Amino acid sequence: MSAVLELSIEQQIDLKREEMLKTAKIYGMRSEKTLKISEELDQLIIMYLSNKE
C-alpha cells in the first residue's frame, strides 16, 4: 500500500530547485535534462505567484 503525500507548492518548488541544481552539477547548466527541469520549476513558480494574487 502506497501513501500519496501532498506537498505544498513551496515544498514542490524547493524540491524541484534541488533536483535542478543536482542535475546541473552532473550534466551542466545547458544540458537538455537541466533545462527541462528548469522549465518545470518555472511552471511551479508561475503557479505559486498566480495563486498569491
C-alpha positions in Angstrom: 0.0 0.0 0.0 1.5 3.3 -1.0 0.6 6.6 0.6 0.4 9.7 -1.5 1.9 12.7 0.1 0.5 16.1 -0.8 3.3 18.7 -0.9 2.7 22.4 -0.7 3.6 24.4 -3.8 6.5 25.9 -1.8 7.8 22.4 -1.0 7.5 21.3 -4.6 9.5 24.4 -5.7 12.2 23.6 -3.2 12.4 20.0 -4.3 12.5 20.9 -8.0 15.2 23.6 -7.4 17.3 21.0 -5.6 16.8 18.5 -8.4 17.8 21.1 -11.0 21.0 22.1 -9.1 22.0 18.4 -8.7 21.3 17.8 -12.4 23.2 20.9 -13.4 26.2 19.7 -11.4 26.2 16.4 -13.2 25.2 17.3 -16.7 25.9 21.0 -16.9 23.8 24.1 -16.8 22.9 23.9 -20.6 22.1 20.2 -20.7 18.7 19.2 -22.0 17.9 17.5 -18.7 18.7 20.6 -16.7 16.8 22.9 -19.0 13.7 20.6 -18.8 13.8 20.7 -15.0 14.3 24.4 -15.1 11.2 24.8 -17.2 9.2 22.6 -14.7 10.5 24.9 -11.9 9.4 27.9 -13.9 5.9 26.5 -14.2 5.7 25.8 -10.4 6.8 29.4 -9.7 4.2 30.8 -12.1 1.5 28.7 -10.3 2.7 29.9 -6.9 2.7 33.5 -8.0 -0.7 33.3 -9.7 -2.2 31.8 -6.5 -0.9 34.7 -4.4 -2.8 37.3 -6.4 
